[in-house]
């Protein structure tokens, strides 16, 4: 949720200059993302203290074991969110997010190298520690003006993505099929090109052809996701569906920024892509709130 809403907020923040919309729209979405980030982070820390054994089991799970990387990723996405208000706060978040990212990515990757991995348990969550974590670190350093360090993280994320892409595709093509219970994680597989492009834009003074290429691949991935929507919806709705929003919001953010830079194709599609991304995330937000209210009602209603 934080990944998608933070990216969407950044897209609307940039759209203030392109579409002449009120700045309040982008800031409100970013504020919502920040509030959810804080609430989930506190809840995650509380659960770690209450049930450390369950936390250790999650860290070593073949599928869920990569998801703790989201703690660092979500924190790094708060860096561009708060930088216009406080550079000191943004710097603290940068240090905290990168520290978690590097420590967890080193531990998780080393564990995989030493103990091996059953390819039938592989899912796109494997991108989170070394791909998504490095791309968001790159963007955070770029936003803070340290593009040289940002390029280092971009390289780590980019080549990790290229290495893992073929492995994940091989798993998706496996004749045994991809279990419906894990299909929402495919949203993570669709995200890297768009997230890489959005991060790239924080490191360069003006868009180059590499960014447009990444954006094009991101659009292709989203089109593929639309083509597979019936198959992907085999898993009942849950908050896991938010995995699709990281790529969607990053694609919208790139479109707006390319349009602002005068890239012709982006000027024609930026507004529609941003509106569709907003409608999609608004739908997920409404479904999530309804699901939460329903769960609370079931918990408190009289027997």
C-alpha positions as CSV (number, residue, x, y, z in Angstrom):
1,X,0.0,0.0,0.0
2,X,2.8,2.4,0.9
3,X,4.7,1.7,-2.3
4,X,1.7,2.3,-4.6
5,X,0.3,5.4,-2.7
6,X,3.7,7.0,-2.3
7,X,4.4,6.6,-6.0
8,X,1.0,7.9,-6.9
9,X,1.5,10.9,-4.7
10,X,4.8,11.7,-6.4
11,X,3.0,11.5,-9.8
12,X,0.3,13.9,-8.7
13,X,2.9,16.2,-7.1
14,X,4.7,16.4,-10.5
15,X,1.3,16.8,-12.3
16,X,0.8,20.1,-10.5
17,X,3.0,21.8,-13.1
18,X,1.7,19.7,-16.0
19,X,-2.0,19.6,-15.5
20,X,-2.3,22.7,-13.3
21,X,-4.1,20.7,-10.6
22,X,-4.1,21.8,-7.0
23,X,-0.9,20.8,-5.1
24,X,-3.2,19.5,-2.3
25,X,-4.0,16.4,-4.3
26,X,-0.5,15.1,-4.4
27,X,0.3,16.1,-0.8
28,X,-2.9,14.4,0.4
29,X,-2.0,11.2,-1.3
30,X,1.6,11.4,0.1
31,X,0.2,12.1,3.6
32,X,-2.0,9.1,3.4
33,X,1.0,6.9,2.3
34,X,3.0,8.3,5.2
35,X,0.3,7.6,7.7
36,X,-0.1,4.0,6.5
37,X,3.7,3.6,6.6
38,X,3.9,4.8,10.2
39,X,1.0,2.6,11.3
40,X,2.2,-0.5,9.6
41,X,5.8,0.0,10.8
42,X,4.6,0.3,14.4
43,X,2.4,-2.7,14.0
44,X,5.3,-4.7,12.5
45,X,7.7,-3.8,15.3
46,X,5.0,-4.7,17.9
47,X,4.4,-8.1,16.3
48,X,8.2,-8.7,16.3
49,X,8.3,-8.2,20.1
50,X,5.1,-10.2,20.7
51,X,6.0,-13.2,18.5
52,X,9.7,-13.3,17.7
53,X,9.5,-17.0,16.8
54,X,6.9,-16.3,14.1
55,X,9.1,-13.4,12.9
56,X,12.1,-15.7,12.5
57,X,9.9,-18.3,10.7
58,X,8.8,-15.6,8.3
59,X,12.3,-14.5,7.6
60,X,13.3,-18.0,6.5
61,X,10.1,-18.8,4.6
62,X,10.8,-19.6,0.9
63,X,8.2,-17.1,-0.4
64,X,7.5,-14.7,2.5
65,X,11.2,-14.6,3.5
66,X,11.9,-11.7,1.0
67,X,9.0,-9.5,2.1
68,X,10.8,-7.9,5.2
69,X,12.7,-6.0,2.5
70,X,9.5,-3.9,2.3
71,X,10.4,-2.2,5.6
72,X,13.4,-0.6,4.0
73,X,11.7,0.1,0.7
74,X,8.7,1.8,2.2
75,X,11.0,3.9,4.5
76,X,13.1,5.0,1.5
77,X,9.9,6.1,-0.4
78,X,9.3,8.5,2.5
79,X,12.5,10.4,1.6
80,X,11.1,12.2,-1.4
81,X,7.8,12.6,0.4
82,X,9.2,14.6,3.3
83,X,12.2,16.3,1.7
84,X,10.3,19.4,0.6
85,X,9.4,19.9,4.3
86,X,12.6,18.8,6.1
87,X,15.9,17.8,4.6
88,X,17.0,16.6,8.1
89,X,14.1,14.3,8.4
90,X,14.6,13.0,4.8
91,X,18.3,12.3,5.7
92,X,17.3,10.4,8.8
93,X,14.9,8.3,6.8
94,X,17.5,7.7,4.1
95,X,20.0,6.4,6.6
96,X,17.4,4.2,8.3
97,X,16.0,2.8,5.0
98,X,19.3,2.1,3.4
99,X,20.7,0.5,6.6
100,X,17.7,-1.9,6.7
101,X,18.0,-2.6,3.0
102,X,21.7,-3.4,3.0
103,X,21.6,-5.5,6.2
104,X,18.6,-7.5,5.1
105,X,19.6,-7.9,1.4
106,X,23.1,-9.2,2.4
107,X,21.6,-11.6,4.9
108,X,18.8,-12.8,2.6
109,X,21.0,-13.2,-0.4
110,X,23.8,-14.9,1.6
111,X,21.2,-17.4,3.0
112,X,20.0,-18.2,-0.5
113,X,23.5,-18.8,-1.8
114,X,24.4,-21.1,1.1
115,X,21.3,-23.2,1.5
116,X,20.0,-23.1,-2.1
117,X,16.4,-22.7,-3.2
118,X,13.6,-24.9,-4.5
119,X,12.6,-23.3,-7.8
120,X,9.0,-24.5,-7.3
121,X,8.8,-22.2,-4.3
122,X,10.3,-19.3,-6.2
123,X,8.0,-16.2,-6.6
124,X,8.5,-12.6,-7.8
125,X,9.0,-11.6,-4.1
126,X,12.6,-12.6,-4.8
127,X,13.0,-9.2,-6.5
128,X,12.3,-7.2,-3.3
129,X,15.7,-7.4,-1.4
130,X,18.1,-6.8,-4.3
131,X,16.1,-5.2,-7.1
132,X,13.4,-3.0,-5.4
133,X,15.6,-2.2,-2.5
134,X,18.5,-1.0,-4.6
135,X,16.2,1.0,-7.0
136,X,14.5,2.8,-4.2
137,X,17.9,3.5,-2.5
138,X,19.1,4.9,-5.8
139,X,16.0,7.2,-6.0
140,X,16.4,8.4,-2.4
141,X,20.1,9.3,-2.9
142,X,19.2,11.0,-6.2
143,X,16.5,13.1,-4.5
144,X,19.0,14.1,-1.9
145,X,21.4,15.3,-4.5
146,X,23.9,12.5,-4.2
147,X,23.6,11.0,-7.7
148,X,27.0,9.4,-7.7
149,X,26.0,7.1,-4.8
150,X,22.6,6.7,-6.5
151,X,24.2,5.3,-9.6
152,X,26.0,2.7,-7.5
153,X,22.7,1.5,-6.2
154,X,21.1,1.7,-9.7
155,X,23.8,-0.6,-11.0
156,X,23.2,-3.1,-8.2
157,X,19.5,-3.1,-8.7
158,X,19.7,-3.1,-12.5
159,X,22.0,-6.1,-12.9
160,X,20.2,-8.0,-10.1
161,X,17.0,-7.5,-12.0
162,X,18.5,-8.8,-15.3
163,X,19.9,-11.8,-13.5
164,X,16.6,-12.7,-11.7
165,X,14.2,-11.9,-14.6
166,X,15.0,-15.1,-16.5
167,X,14.8,-17.2,-13.4
168,X,11.3,-15.8,-12.5
169,X,10.1,-16.2,-16.1
170,X,11.3,-19.8,-16.0
171,X,9.2,-20.4,-12.9
172,X,6.1,-18.7,-14.6
173,X,6.6,-20.9,-17.6
174,X,7.0,-24.1,-15.6
175,X,4.6,-26.8,-16.7
176,X,3.3,-27.3,-13.1
177,X,1.7,-23.9,-13.3
178,X,1.9,-21.0,-10.9
179,X,-0.3,-21.4,-7.8
180,X,-3.3,-19.1,-7.6
181,X,-2.5,-18.3,-3.9
182,X,0.7,-16.6,-5.1
183,X,-0.5,-14.9,-8.2
184,X,-0.9,-11.5,-6.7
185,X,2.9,-11.5,-6.2
186,X,3.2,-11.2,-10.0
187,X,2.5,-7.6,-9.5
188,X,6.1,-7.4,-8.2
189,X,7.3,-9.0,-11.4
190,X,5.6,-6.2,-13.5
191,X,7.2,-3.4,-11.5
192,X,11.1,-3.3,-12.1
193,X,11.2,-1.5,-15.4
194,X,8.9,1.3,-14.2
195,X,10.6,1.6,-10.8
196,X,14.0,1.6,-12.5
197,X,12.9,4.4,-14.8
198,X,11.4,6.5,-12.0
199,X,14.7,6.1,-10.1
200,X,16.7,6.9,-13.2
201,X,14.9,10.2,-13.5
202,X,16.1,11.3,-10.1
203,X,19.8,10.8,-11.2
204,X,19.8,12.7,-14.6
205,X,19.3,16.3,-15.4
206,X,17.1,15.5,-18.4
207,X,15.4,12.4,-19.7
208,X,17.5,10.1,-22.0
209,X,16.6,7.2,-24.2
210,X,17.3,4.7,-21.5
211,X,14.5,6.1,-19.4
212,X,12.1,6.0,-22.3
213,X,13.1,2.4,-23.0
214,X,12.4,1.4,-19.4
215,X,9.1,3.3,-19.5
216,X,8.2,1.4,-22.7
217,X,8.9,-1.9,-21.1
218,X,6.9,-0.9,-18.1
219,X,3.9,0.0,-20.3
220,X,4.3,-3.4,-22.0
221,X,4.3,-5.2,-18.7
222,X,1.2,-3.3,-17.6
223,X,-0.5,-4.3,-20.9
224,X,0.4,-7.9,-20.2
225,X,-1.1,-7.7,-16.8
226,X,-4.3,-6.4,-18.2
227,X,-4.4,-9.3,-20.7
228,X,-4.0,-11.7,-17.8
229,X,-6.4,-10.0,-15.4
230,X,-8.9,-13.0,-15.4
231,X,-6.1,-15.4,-14.5
232,X,-4.6,-13.1,-11.9
233,X,-7.9,-12.6,-10.2
234,X,-8.1,-16.3,-9.3
235,X,-6.8,-15.4,-5.9
236,X,-9.5,-13.9,-3.7
237,X,-9.1,-10.2,-3.0
238,X,-6.6,-9.3,-0.2
239,X,-4.2,-6.5,0.5
240,X,-1.7,-8.5,-1.5
241,X,-3.3,-7.0,-4.6
242,X,-1.5,-3.8,-3.7
243,X,1.6,-5.4,-5.2
244,X,0.4,-4.3,-8.6
245,X,0.4,-0.6,-7.6
246,X,4.2,-0.1,-7.4
247,X,4.6,-0.6,-11.1
248,X,1.4,1.2,-12.0
249,X,2.2,4.4,-9.9
250,X,5.8,4.4,-11.1
251,X,4.7,4.2,-14.7
252,X,2.4,7.2,-14.2
253,X,5.1,9.2,-12.5
254,X,7.5,8.6,-15.4
255,X,4.8,9.6,-17.9
256,X,4.1,12.9,-16.1
257,X,7.8,13.7,-15.8
258,X,8.6,12.8,-19.4
259,X,5.6,15.0,-20.5
260,X,7.0,17.9,-18.4
261,X,10.3,17.4,-20.3
262,X,8.5,17.7,-23.6
263,X,8.8,14.0,-24.8
264,X,6.1,13.9,-27.4
265,X,4.6,10.5,-26.8
266,X,4.4,11.2,-23.0
267,X,2.5,14.4,-23.5
268,X,-0.4,12.5,-25.1
269,X,-0.6,9.6,-22.6
270,X,0.5,11.2,-19.3
271,X,-2.9,12.4,-18.2
272,X,-4.8,9.2,-19.1
273,X,-2.2,7.0,-17.5
274,X,-2.3,9.1,-14.3
275,X,-6.1,9.0,-14.1
276,X,-6.2,5.2,-14.7
277,X,-3.6,4.7,-12.0
278,X,-5.6,6.8,-9.6
279,X,-8.8,5.0,-10.3
280,X,-7.1,1.6,-9.9
281,X,-5.5,2.5,-6.6
282,X,-8.8,4.2,-5.4
283,X,-10.6,1.0,-6.2
284,X,-8.1,-1.0,-4.2
285,X,-8.2,1.4,-1.3
286,X,-12.0,1.2,-1.2
287,X,-12.0,-2.6,-1.2
288,X,-9.3,-2.7,1.5
289,X,-11.3,-0.3,3.7
290,X,-14.4,-2.4,3.2
291,X,-12.5,-5.6,4.0
292,X,-11.1,-4.0,7.2
293,X,-14.5,-2.8,8.3
294,X,-16.0,-6.2,7.7
295,X,-13.2,-7.9,9.6
296,X,-13.7,-5.6,12.6
297,X,-17.5,-6.1,12.5
298,X,-17.0,-9.9,12.5
299,X,-14.7,-9.5,15.5
300,X,-17.0,-7.4,17.7
301,X,-20.5,-8.4,16.7
302,X,-22.5,-10.3,19.3
303,X,-22.2,-14.1,19.0
